[in-house]
Amino acid sequence: MRNKVLLPISLVGLICFAVLIVSTISAETNSFSLSSFVLKQIRLSTTENGTPKLDLSPRDRKEGADLFLDFEEKEASDLADKAGGYRILSSSYLPDPSKSHSGKKSAGFVGKRSGIKISGKTKGILTSSDIKEEFYISFFLLPGTLDKEAVLLSKELYTRGRKFGWDLRIKDEIPILEFRNFFQKEDKTHVSLKLAGRSRISRSEWNHFIIQIRPAQREVVFYINGKEVDRSSVSNKEPIVRIGFHPEDSTPFKIGESFYGWLDDFLVAKGAPDPEALSTSYEGQKYDPSSFTAEAKFGTALSPVYRTKYTNSFPESVFIKANVPKSSVLELYFRFSPKIFGRTEEGPAWRSVDLRKIEEEYKEDDPARETEEESAPRGKASSYRIPLDRIWNGKVPGFKYYQVKVKFKADSLAKTSPELEALSFSYKETLPPVKPMGLKVVYFDDSYPEAGDSPRVCLSWTPNPERNVQQKGGYVIHYGVGPNRMVGILKGTSKELEKGKMPVLTTNGKTKLAMSEYLDPIQGEDSSCPKRNEMSGPKLCQCVDNRLISLNAEKPEEDSEDLPKPKKGKGKRKPLKDPYDKKLLFLQKGLTFYFKIAAYNSFYDPSTGADQLSPLSDPVEVYFLSE
């Protein structure tokens, strides 16, 4: 029965010891907040489920516009000119989030029950009676059920038996643009123009219409889907004195008052149109034939600089959830440093995670997607967990500070953007050593002959369980005049002390170590210690006397070739800064001294890994006789 109780206890002890060894590494994960990124040509929006996402900012249509309607308002009655130049008198349509050319919504029109009226009294180029500057109207149309004739746009005044103004109709699925008495001659007679499309408009895709009015050339140009379909002008022989609506026409400009279908991105702007730019949501690749160069526009999201709890962390994996349409590009970069750096500093260098080479084995199933119906919207994001330690082959040095950058590039047609929904980074932290245990005084002498009859004490303790302490780490000894009043630190030793010699500290032939510098690390293997009872388990031991204290307080004799030479006229060379605590307290008779120890691991560095040092052990004390 007794054995049955002891066996589990011994197993628990082994498990606890194993946990101590394994716990030198801690796994951590940072799920980046997309709202914390600094965005350039990128917008923070939401998915259909309401979660945040990053994608390219679409072109700002309202910039430089005379009138712009994007139909993103919650209610039709809230419709407003985003350019701020025109007053909306009334608006009745169905805001439709299921269909949009860009943005989240479009305007759905259902015949004579809907429509938009823009004030005709506004002093804008759209409703002007005397047009002097070139301008254009651009909008996107998706037809619904078309009647034999549907009116899309119109502003007309009927007076003295004649119509003045213009309208855009769709008759038998052919767009017809007609300007009635729009060009006035010197004799106050008028000229009309008529333009028409060459083929039926698409019923399954968005159609892009552009109407360009060029008063200097006295002509109108009609574009559909980026191509010029018709051009009509008034002969130069005609003495035209005014171009525009009738001076007495204060009727509103009407949109979609006799039409079934959807409209989006209604734009009026001065100047000549760029059909390609107007038909795309983003800026694509451009080629300059004059210089034989090409360029691409990128959007950038830059995270804050993050810090780990402990130094000497190492990347493990990155989780990314994104939708990257064909031909679009999403680039991911990290940078790491043991020292702090600024968010926009040039260094340290960025390291890429090549998403083009993501393997299928990295893909993770999305449980939410299994419950979705097949009719769910296309373009769903995919999730990947990429093992950074594998793809970088462990070549990233230990770090404490890190940053991530994501770059976005539209597809070759500049119509779709990558979308980033989630990004998280997993890394492994190097934990500092645990507090040393079992510190004891195993020997002391008030007058040790080899130390000039000064006091000597030998300390013993239990080895730390961490391998990175046992193999390339060590210990430091703190001593002082009170249990909480440490006044000196012993960072290194010398094998010569164990032979009873007093070595001279020198740098010749020695490699400078992180903790002990040009001394040997204290590893508790002092052969001058008294013999230990092996039955009590493995123990370490280090003896301390004034020779060891003097060695730690000494300034090393630097190799003269390594020292900087004094400049002419500057006199003698200035002494180097002592890397040790020069003014250390020596052991004295008649005083009680207290000792503590701390362990450091192989990652310790005074500038980049100072936290890889354990807490101090419990103190031990020894009193040396006064005589």
LUMROSE-827476 format. One record per residue (C-alpha): residue in one letter; x, y, z. Coordinates in steps of 0.1 Angstrom, whole numbers, plus 5000, padded with zeros to 4 digits. Example, Ala and Ser with C-alpha at 12.3 -4.5 7.8 and 13.67 -1.06 7.14 Angstrom:
<nodes>
<"A" <5123 4955 5078>>;
<"S" <5137 4989 5071>>;
</nodes>
This chain:
<nodes>
<"M" <5000 5000 5000>>;
<"R" <5029 5023 5008>>;
<"N" <5045 5017 4974>>;
<"K" <5012 5025 4957>>;
<"V" <5013 5059 4973>>;
<"L" <5050 5067 4966>>;
<"L" <5048 5057 4929>>;
<"P" <5024 5085 4919>>;
<"I" <5043 5110 4940>>;
<"S" <5076 5101 4923>>;
<"L" <5059 5104 4889>>;
<"V" <5046 5138 4898>>;
<"G" <5081 5149 4908>>;
<"L" <5094 5137 4874>>;
<"I" <5067 5156 4856>>;
<"C" <5073 5188 4875>>;
<"F" <5110 5185 4867>>;
<"A" <5102 5180 4830>>;
<"V" <5079 5210 4831>>;
<"L" <5107 5231 4845>>;
<"I" <5130 5222 4816>>;
<"V" <5104 5227 4789>>;
<"S" <5092 5260 4804>>;
<"T" <5123 5278 4791>>;
<"I" <5101 5285 4761>>;
<"S" <5067 5301 4761>>;
<"A" <5043 5302 4731>>;
<"E" <5025 5336 4726>>;
<"T" <5001 5349 4699>>;
<"N" <4993 5385 4689>>;
<"S" <4961 5389 4670>>;
<"F" <4966 5422 4652>>;
<"S" <4939 5449 4655>>;
<"L" <4933 5461 4620>>;
<"S" <4921 5494 4633>>;
<"S" <4955 5501 4648>>;
<"F" <4973 5501 4614>>;
<"V" <4984 5532 4597>>;
<"L" <4966 5531 4563>>;
<"K" <4978 5546 4530>>;
<"Q" <4954 5541 4500>>;
<"I" <4937 5515 4522>>;
<"R" <4903 5517 4539>>;
<"L" <4890 5499 4570>>;
<"S" <4855 5486 4562>>;
<"T" <4834 5456 4573>>;
<"T" <4825 5422 4558>>;
<"E" <4789 5410 4553>>;
<"N" <4791 5396 4588>>;
<"G" <4801 5429 4603>>;
<"T" <4838 5420 4611>>;
<"P" <4865 5445 4601>>;
<"K" <4885 5441 4569>>;
<"L" <4911 5460 4550>>;
<"D" <4910 5466 4513>>;
<"L" <4922 5492 4487>>;
<"S" <4905 5526 4489>>;
<"P" <4884 5530 4457>>;
<"R" <4890 5561 4436>>;
<"D" <4876 5592 4452>>;
<"R" <4850 5601 4427>>;
<"K" <4839 5633 4445>>;
<"E" <4874 5648 4442>>;
<"G" <4872 5676 4416>>;
<"A" <4835 5667 4408>>;
<"D" <4808 5691 4401>>;
<"L" <4781 5666 4412>>;
<"F" <4785 5631 4427>>;
<"L" <4759 5606 4438>>;
<"D" <4771 5572 4452>>;
<"F" <4738 5561 4466>>;
<"E" <4754 5549 4498>>;
<"E" <4728 5566 4521>>;
<"K" <4707 5544 4543>>;
<"E" <4675 5558 4530>>;
<"A" <4667 5573 4496>>;
<"S" <4653 5604 4513>>;
<"D" <4688 5611 4527>>;
<"L" <4704 5613 4492>>;
<"A" <4729 5641 4490>>;
<"D" <4754 5654 4465>>;
<"K" <4788 5644 4479>>;
<"A" <4805 5672 4460>>;
<"G" <4781 5696 4478>>;
<"G" <4772 5718 4448>>;
<"Y" <4736 5707 4440>>;
<"R" <4704 5705 4460>>;
<"I" <4684 5673 4458>>;
<"L" <4647 5683 4456>>;
<"S" <4633 5647 4460>>;
<"S" <4646 5612 4457>>;
<"S" <4626 5579 4456>>;
<"Y" <4644 5546 4448>>;
<"L" <4653 5514 4466>>;
<"P" <4688 5513 4482>>;
<"D" <4700 5479 4470>>;
<"P" <4730 5463 4488>>;
<"S" <4727 5431 4466>>;
<"K" <4738 5450 4435>>;
<"S" <4765 5477 4432>>;
<"H" <4791 5487 4408>>;
<"S" <4813 5500 4436>>;
<"G" <4807 5506 4473>>;
<"K" <4780 5488 4491>>;
<"K" <4748 5499 4475>>;
<"S" <4731 5511 4442>>;
<"A" <4699 5528 4435>>;
<"G" <4671 5506 4423>>;
<"F" <4644 5523 4401>>;
<"V" <4609 5508 4395>>;
<"G" <4593 5530 4368>>;
<"K" <4572 5561 4374>>;
<"R" <4570 5554 4411>>;
<"S" <4606 5563 4416>>;
<"G" <4631 5590 4404>>;
<"I" <4654 5617 4415>>;
<"K" <4650 5655 4410>>;
<"I" <4679 5679 4412>>;
<"S" <4673 5716 4415>>;
<"G" <4674 5734 4381>>;
<"K" <4680 5767 4399>>;
<"T" <4715 5756 4410>>;
<"K" <4743 5776 4393>>;
<"G" <4761 5744 4382>>;
<"I" <4773 5733 4349>>;
<"L" <4748 5704 4347>>;
<"T" <4718 5728 4346>>;
<"S" <4735 5758 4330>>;
<"S" <4719 5778 4302>>;
<"D" <4752 5791 4290>>;
<"I" <4779 5764 4290>>;
<"K" <4814 5777 4285>>;
<"E" <4835 5749 4298>>;
<"E" <4839 5713 4287>>;
<"F" <4824 5687 4310>>;
<"Y" <4810 5652 4311>>;
<"I" <4785 5630 4328>>;
<"S" <4794 5595 4338>>;
<"F" <4772 5568 4354>>;
<"F" <4767 5530 4356>>;
<"L" <4735 5513 4345>>;
<"L" <4722 5477 4350>>;
<"P" <4689 5473 4332>>;
<"G" <4660 5455 4347>>;
<"T" <4627 5449 4328>>;
<"L" <4629 5474 4300>>;
<"D" <4597 5488 4285>>;
<"K" <4597 5497 4248>>;
<"E" <4610 5531 4258>>;
<"A" <4626 5541 4291>>;
<"V" <4638 5576 4300>>;
<"L" <4670 5576 4321>>;
<"L" <4679 5613 4322>>;
<"S" <4660 5644 4312>>;
<"K" <4657 5682 4316>>;
<"E" <4633 5698 4292>>;
<"L" <4611 5729 4289>>;
<"Y" <4582 5731 4265>>;
<"T" <4575 5766 4254>>;
<"R" <4561 5783 4223>>;
<"G" <4554 5750 4207>>;
<"R" <4589 5737 4210>>;
<"K" <4610 5716 4234>>;
<"F" <4643 5729 4248>>;
<"G" <4668 5706 4267>>;
<"W" <4680 5671 4263>>;
<"D" <4672 5635 4274>>;
<"L" <4687 5600 4274>>;
<"R" <4663 5572 4265>>;
<"I" <4665 5535 4259>>;
<"K" <4644 5524 4230>>;
<"D" <4643 5488 4220>>;
<"E" <4674 5483 4242>>;
<"I" <4693 5509 4221>>;
<"P" <4704 5541 4240>>;
<"I" <4694 5574 4223>>;
<"L" <4707 5608 4233>>;
<"E" <4689 5638 4219>>;
<"F" <4696 5675 4224>>;
<"R" <4667 5697 4214>>;
<"N" <4673 5733 4205>>;
<"F" <4704 5733 4227>>;
<"F" <4726 5754 4204>>;
<"Q" <4714 5790 4199>>;
<"K" <4724 5810 4168>>;
<"E" <4727 5847 4163>>;
<"D" <4693 5850 4148>>;
<"K" <4678 5832 4179>>;
<"T" <4671 5801 4160>>;
<"H" <4684 5768 4174>>;
<"V" <4702 5736 4163>>;
<"S" <4695 5701 4177>>;
<"L" <4717 5670 4178>>;
<"K" <4709 5633 4181>>;
<"L" <4733 5605 4190>>;
<"A" <4726 5567 4194>>;
<"G" <4743 5535 4205>>;
<"R" <4753 5510 4179>>;
<"S" <4741 5479 4197>>;
<"R" <4719 5468 4225>>;
<"I" <4730 5473 4260>>;
<"S" <4740 5444 4282>>;
<"R" <4712 5431 4305>>;
<"S" <4735 5410 4327>>;
<"E" <4764 5433 4334>>;
<"W" <4769 5470 4344>>;
<"N" <4770 5494 4314>>;
<"H" <4792 5525 4317>>;
<"F" <4777 5556 4300>>;
<"I" <4797 5588 4294>>;
<"I" <4782 5619 4278>>;
<"Q" <4809 5645 4269>>;
<"I" <4799 5681 4260>>;
<"R" <4826 5702 4243>>;
<"P" <4813 5737 4238>>;
<"A" <4845 5750 4221>>;
<"Q" <4841 5723 4195>>;
<"R" <4803 5726 4195>>;
<"E" <4800 5688 4198>>;
<"V" <4788 5660 4220>>;
<"V" <4806 5626 4223>>;
<"F" <4788 5595 4235>>;
<"Y" <4807 5566 4251>>;
<"I" <4794 5532 4262>>;
<"N" <4817 5508 4281>>;
<"G" <4848 5528 4274>>;
<"K" <4842 5530 4236>>;
<"E" <4831 5560 4216>>;
<"V" <4798 5549 4200>>;
<"D" <4787 5582 4184>>;
<"R" <4799 5618 4180>>;
<"S" <4778 5648 4167>>;
<"S" <4786 5684 4162>>;
<"V" <4773 5717 4149>>;
<"S" <4790 5730 4117>>;
<"N" <4815 5757 4122>>;
<"K" <4795 5777 4096>>;
<"E" <4767 5781 4120>>;
<"P" <4770 5813 4141>>;
<"I" <4764 5797 4176>>;
<"V" <4763 5823 4204>>;
<"R" <4750 5802 4233>>;
<"I" <4750 5765 4243>>;
<"G" <4728 5752 4271>>;
<"F" <4693 5749 4285>>;
<"H" <4666 5776 4278>>;
<"P" <4673 5807 4300>>;
<"E" <4639 5805 4315>>;
<"D" <4641 5768 4323>>;
<"S" <4640 5763 4360>>;
<"T" <4627 5727 4358>>;
<"P" <4646 5701 4378>>;
<"F" <4671 5677 4362>>;
<"K" <4655 5642 4364>>;
<"I" <4672 5608 4369>>;
<"G" <4654 5575 4364>>;
<"E" <4618 5587 4364>>;
<"S" <4606 5562 4338>>;
<"F" <4631 5533 4342>>;
<"Y" <4633 5498 4357>>;
<"G" <4669 5489 4368>>;
<"W" <4698 5501 4388>>;
<"L" <4721 5531 4387>>;
<"D" <4754 5537 4405>>;
<"D" <4782 5563 4407>>;
<"F" <4765 5593 4390>>;
<"L" <4792 5618 4383>>;
<"V" <4794 5653 4367>>;
<"A" <4829 5668 4363>>;
<"K" <4846 5695 4343>>;
<"G" <4872 5686 4317>>;
<"A" <4877 5656 4294>>;
<"P" <4868 5621 4307>>;
<"D" <4892 5592 4310>>;
<"P" <4869 5562 4303>>;
<"E" <4894 5537 4316>>;
<"A" <4899 5555 4349>>;
<"L" <4862 5561 4353>>;
<"S" <4853 5525 4347>>;
<"T" <4877 5510 4372>>;
<"S" <4875 5512 4410>>;
<"Y" <4912 5513 4416>>;
<"E" <4944 5525 4400>>;
<"G" <4961 5497 4380>>;
<"Q" <4994 5493 4363>>;
<"K" <5004 5521 4339>>;
<"Y" <5028 5522 4310>>;
<"D" <5045 5554 4299>>;
<"P" <5054 5550 4262>>;
<"S" <5074 5583 4262>>;
<"S" <5099 5569 4288>>;
<"F" <5093 5532 4282>>;
<"T" <5086 5527 4319>>;
<"A" <5057 5511 4338>>;
<"E" <5045 5515 4374>>;
<"A" <5020 5501 4398>>;
<"K" <5001 5516 4427>>;
<"F" <5001 5499 4461>>;
<"G" <4981 5504 4492>>;
<"T" <5000 5499 4525>>;
<"A" <4989 5490 4560>>;
<"L" <5016 5495 4586>>;
<"S" <5012 5481 4622>>;
<"P" <5025 5497 4654>>;
<"V" <5058 5484 4667>>;
<"Y" <5050 5456 4692>>;
<"R" <5072 5443 4720>>;
<"T" <5073 5408 4735>>;
<"K" <5074 5403 4773>>;
<"Y" <5109 5388 4772>>;
<"T" <5139 5392 4749>>;
<"N" <5152 5366 4724>>;
<"S" <5118 5356 4710>>;
<"F" <5116 5336 4678>>;
<"P" <5088 5336 4651>>;
<"E" <5067 5304 4649>>;
<"S" <5038 5310 4625>>;
<"V" <5014 5336 4610>>;
<"F" <4977 5331 4606>>;
<"I" <4961 5350 4577>>;
<"K" <4925 5352 4565>>;
<"A" <4922 5369 4532>>;
<"N" <4904 5370 4499>>;
<"V" <4928 5375 4470>>;
<"P" <4910 5377 4437>>;
<"K" <4928 5364 4406>>;
<"S" <4956 5387 4394>>;
<"S" <4954 5409 4425>>;
<"V" <4983 5408 4450>>;
<"L" <4986 5407 4487>>;
<"E" <5022 5411 4501>>;
<"L" <5031 5404 4538>>;
<"Y" <5063 5416 4555>>;
<"F" <5077 5414 4590>>;
<"R" <5107 5430 4606>>;
<"F" <5124 5422 4639>>;
<"S" <5149 5437 4662>>;
<"P" <5163 5432 4697>>;
<"K" <5163 5470 4702>>;
<"I" <5135 5495 4699>>;
<"F" <5129 5512 4666>>;
<"G" <5104 5538 4653>>;
<"R" <5073 5529 4634>>;
<"T" <5085 5546 4602>>;
<"E" <5122 5542 4606>>;
<"E" <5141 5528 4576>>;
<"G" <5156 5500 4595>>;
<"P" <5156 5471 4604>>;
<"A" <5151 5454 4571>>;
<"W" <5118 5439 4561>>;
<"R" <5115 5401 4556>>;
<"S" <5088 5388 4533>>;
<"V" <5063 5360 4537>>;
<"D" <5058 5350 4501>>;
<"L" <5021 5344 4499>>;
<"R" <5025 5332 4462>>;
<"K" <5041 5301 4475>>;
<"I" <5015 5292 4501>>;
<"E" <5011 5254 4501>>;
<"E" <4977 5237 4503>>;
<"E" <4988 5220 4535>>;
<"Y" <4989 5254 4553>>;
<"K" <4952 5259 4546>>;
<"E" <4928 5258 4576>>;
<"D" <4891 5249 4574>>;
<"D" <4867 5276 4584>>;
<"P" <4840 5260 4606>>;
<"A" <4816 5288 4597>>;
<"R" <4818 5281 4560>>;
<"E" <4805 5245 4565>>;
<"T" <4771 5259 4576>>;
<"E" <4768 5284 4547>>;
<"E" <4745 5276 4518>>;
<"E" <4759 5271 4483>>;
<"S" <4741 5303 4473>>;
<"A" <4763 5324 4496>>;
<"P" <4781 5353 4480>>;
<"R" <4812 5344 4461>>;
<"G" <4847 5357 4470>>;
<"K" <4849 5342 4504>>;
<"A" <4882 5346 4523>>;
<"S" <4905 5316 4529>>;
<"S" <4925 5310 4560>>;
<"Y" <4961 5298 4562>>;
<"R" <4986 5291 4590>>;
<"I" <5021 5296 4577>>;
<"P" <5050 5281 4596>>;
<"L" <5076 5309 4597>>;
<"D" <5102 5288 4614>>;
<"R" <5101 5264 4585>>;
<"I" <5100 5288 4556>>;
<"W" <5127 5311 4571>>;
<"N" <5148 5280 4582>>;
<"G" <5153 5295 4617>>;
<"K" <5174 5324 4602>>;
<"V" <5156 5351 4621>>;
<"P" <5177 5362 4651>>;
<"G" <5161 5366 4686>>;
<"F" <5140 5397 4689>>;
<"K" <5120 5418 4714>>;
<"Y" <5104 5443 4690>>;
<"Y" <5086 5435 4658>>;
<"Q" <5063 5451 4632>>;
<"V" <5041 5439 4602>>;
<"K" <5034 5455 4569>>;
<"V" <5008 5445 4543>>;
<"K" <5007 5458 4507>>;
<"F" <4977 5456 4485>>;
<"K" <4976 5457 4446>>;
<"A" <4945 5456 4425>>;
<"D" <4941 5431 4397>>;
<"S" <4953 5438 4362>>;
<"L" <4919 5453 4352>>;
<"A" <4919 5475 4383>>;
<"K" <4885 5463 4392>>;
<"T" <4890 5441 4423>>;
<"S" <4911 5444 4455>>;
<"P" <4925 5419 4479>>;
<"E" <4907 5419 4513>>;
<"L" <4924 5411 4546>>;
<"E" <4901 5400 4574>>;
<"A" <4924 5386 4601>>;
<"L" <4961 5385 4608>>;
<"S" <4978 5370 4639>>;
<"F" <5014 5362 4647>>;
<"S" <5026 5334 4669>>;
<"Y" <5061 5334 4684>>;
<"K" <5081 5317 4711>>;
<"E" <5095 5336 4740>>;
<"T" <5127 5327 4759>>;
<"L" <5119 5326 4796>>;
<"P" <5145 5338 4821>>;
<"P" <5159 5311 4844>>;
<"V" <5140 5303 4876>>;
<"K" <5152 5314 4910>>;
<"P" <5182 5294 4922>>;
<"M" <5175 5271 4951>>;
<"G" <5194 5255 4980>>;
<"L" <5220 5281 4986>>;
<"K" <5241 5272 5016>>;
<"V" <5274 5281 5032>>;
<"V" <5295 5249 5032>>;
<"Y" <5328 5263 5043>>;
<"F" <5342 5295 5058>>;
<"D" <5376 5306 5071>>;
<"D" <5384 5338 5090>>;
<"S" <5420 5338 5079>>;
<"Y" <5427 5320 5047>>;
<"P" <5464 5318 5041>>;
<"E" <5463 5318 5002>>;
<"A" <5441 5349 5003>>;
<"G" <5466 5369 5025>>;
<"D" <5449 5357 5058>>;
<"S" <5417 5374 5048>>;
<"P" <5383 5357 5051>>;
<"R" <5370 5331 5027>>;
<"V" <5336 5314 5022>>;
<"C" <5324 5286 4999>>;
<"L" <5288 5286 4987>>;
<"S" <5269 5256 4974>>;
<"W" <5235 5255 4956>>;
<"T" <5213 5233 4935>>;
<"P" <5220 5235 4897>>;
<"N" <5193 5253 4877>>;
<"P" <5172 5229 4856>>;
<"E" <5174 5250 4824>>;
<"R" <5197 5235 4797>>;
<"N" <5206 5270 4784>>;
<"V" <5219 5278 4819>>;
<"Q" <5238 5245 4823>>;
<"Q" <5255 5246 4788>>;
<"K" <5263 5282 4779>>;
<"G" <5250 5302 4809>>;
<"G" <5263 5307 4844>>;
<"Y" <5257 5324 4877>>;
<"V" <5265 5357 4894>>;
<"I" <5271 5362 4931>>;
<"H" <5257 5392 4949>>;
<"Y" <5271 5401 4984>>;
<"G" <5264 5428 5009>>;
<"V" <5261 5439 5045>>;
<"G" <5224 5431 5049>>;
<"P" <5199 5406 5035>>;
<"N" <5185 5434 5014>>;
<"R" <5216 5455 5011>>;
<"M" <5238 5440 4983>>;
<"V" <5268 5462 4976>>;
<"G" <5288 5441 4951>>;
<"I" <5285 5416 4922>>;
<"L" <5309 5389 4912>>;
<"K" <5304 5381 4876>>;
<"G" <5333 5358 4868>>;
<"T" <5362 5338 4881>>;
<"S" <5395 5323 4870>>;
<"K" <5408 5287 4870>>;
<"E" <5441 5301 4884>>;
<"L" <5424 5309 4917>>;
<"E" <5417 5273 4923>>;
<"K" <5455 5266 4920>>;
<"G" <5462 5292 4947>>;
<"K" <5475 5318 4923>>;
<"M" <5466 5355 4919>>;
<"P" <5460 5360 4881>>;
<"V" <5462 5393 4863>>;
<"L" <5432 5402 4843>>;
<"T" <5440 5405 4806>>;
<"T" <5423 5404 4772>>;
<"N" <5450 5386 4753>>;
<"G" <5437 5355 4736>>;
<"K" <5403 5358 4753>>;
<"T" <5368 5362 4739>>;
<"K" <5347 5388 4756>>;
<"L" <5316 5371 4771>>;
<"A" <5282 5387 4777>>;
<"M" <5283 5385 4815>>;
<"S" <5318 5377 4828>>;
<"E" <5335 5396 4799>>;
<"Y" <5372 5386 4801>>;
<"L" <5368 5363 4831>>;
<"D" <5356 5327 4831>>;
<"P" <5319 5323 4838>>;
<"I" <5309 5312 4873>>;
<"Q" <5295 5277 4868>>;
<"G" <5298 5263 4903>>;
<"E" <5327 5240 4894>>;
<"D" <5353 5254 4918>>;
<"S" <5377 5225 4925>>;
<"S" <5389 5242 4957>>;
<"C" <5355 5236 4973>>;
<"P" <5353 5210 5001>>;
<"K" <5342 5176 4990>>;
<"R" <5304 5173 4987>>;
<"N" <5282 5145 4998>>;
<"E" <5269 5131 4965>>;
<"M" <5240 5114 4983>>;
<"S" <5223 5148 4986>>;
<"G" <5220 5152 4949>>;
<"P" <5240 5173 4924>>;
<"K" <5254 5205 4938>>;
<"L" <5274 5234 4925>>;
<"C" <5300 5253 4945>>;
<"Q" <5320 5285 4943>>;
<"C" <5345 5299 4969>>;
<"V" <5347 5336 4975>>;
<"D" <5377 5355 4989>>;
<"N" <5393 5389 4983>>;
<"R" <5414 5375 4954>>;
<"L" <5381 5369 4935>>;
<"I" <5367 5402 4945>>;
<"S" <5399 5420 4934>>;
<"L" <5398 5401 4901>>;
<"N" <5363 5413 4895>>;
<"A" <5372 5449 4905>>;
<"E" <5403 5450 4882>>;
<"K" <5406 5469 4850>>;
<"P" <5416 5445 4823>>;
<"E" <5450 5450 4806>>;
<"E" <5438 5457 4770>>;
<"D" <5460 5447 4741>>;
<"S" <5478 5478 4731>>;
<"E" <5470 5472 4694>>;
<"D" <5433 5473 4703>>;
<"L" <5434 5506 4721>>;
<"P" <5426 5538 4702>>;
<"K" <5456 5560 4696>>;
<"P" <5456 5595 4711>>;
<"K" <5452 5624 4686>>;
<"K" <5481 5648 4681>>;
<"G" <5482 5676 4707>>;
<"K" <5457 5658 4730>>;
<"G" <5482 5645 4755>>;
<"K" <5479 5611 4771>>;
<"R" <5454 5585 4762>>;
<"K" <5423 5587 4784>>;
<"P" <5416 5555 4804>>;
<"L" <5388 5533 4791>>;
<"K" <5356 5530 4810>>;
<"D" <5359 5501 4834>>;
<"P" <5335 5473 4825>>;
<"Y" <5335 5461 4862>>;
<"D" <5324 5475 4895>>;
<"K" <5358 5490 4904>>;
<"K" <5351 5499 4940>>;
<"L" <5340 5466 4954>>;
<"L" <5338 5459 4991>>;
<"F" <5364 5434 5003>>;
<"L" <5356 5407 5029>>;
<"Q" <5365 5420 5064>>;
<"K" <5368 5405 5098>>;
<"G" <5343 5415 5124>>;
<"L" <5315 5419 5098>>;
<"T" <5285 5398 5088>>;
<"F" <5282 5393 5050>>;
<"Y" <5252 5382 5031>>;
<"F" <5252 5363 4998>>;
<"K" <5227 5357 4971>>;
<"I" <5231 5342 4936>>;
<"A" <5213 5346 4903>>;
<"A" <5214 5324 4871>>;
<"Y" <5217 5337 4836>>;
<"N" <5212 5317 4804>>;
<"S" <5230 5316 4770>>;
<"F" <5208 5344 4757>>;
<"Y" <5219 5369 4782>>;
<"D" <5233 5401 4768>>;
<"P" <5236 5434 4788>>;
<"S" <5221 5455 4759>>;
<"T" <5197 5431 4741>>;
<"G" <5190 5404 4766>>;
<"A" <5193 5418 4801>>;
<"D" <5161 5401 4812>>;
<"Q" <5175 5366 4807>>;
<"L" <5186 5367 4844>>;
<"S" <5168 5349 4872>>;
<"P" <5155 5365 4904>>;
<"L" <5180 5365 4933>>;
<"S" <5181 5334 4956>>;
<"D" <5173 5336 4992>>;
<"P" <5202 5350 5012>>;
<"V" <5227 5332 5034>>;
<"E" <5249 5348 5059>>;
<"V" <5284 5343 5075>>;
<"Y" <5302 5362 5102>>;
<"F" <5339 5365 5103>>;
<"L" <5356 5368 5138>>;
<"S" <5370 5402 5145>>;
<"E" <5404 5388 5157>>;
</nodes>
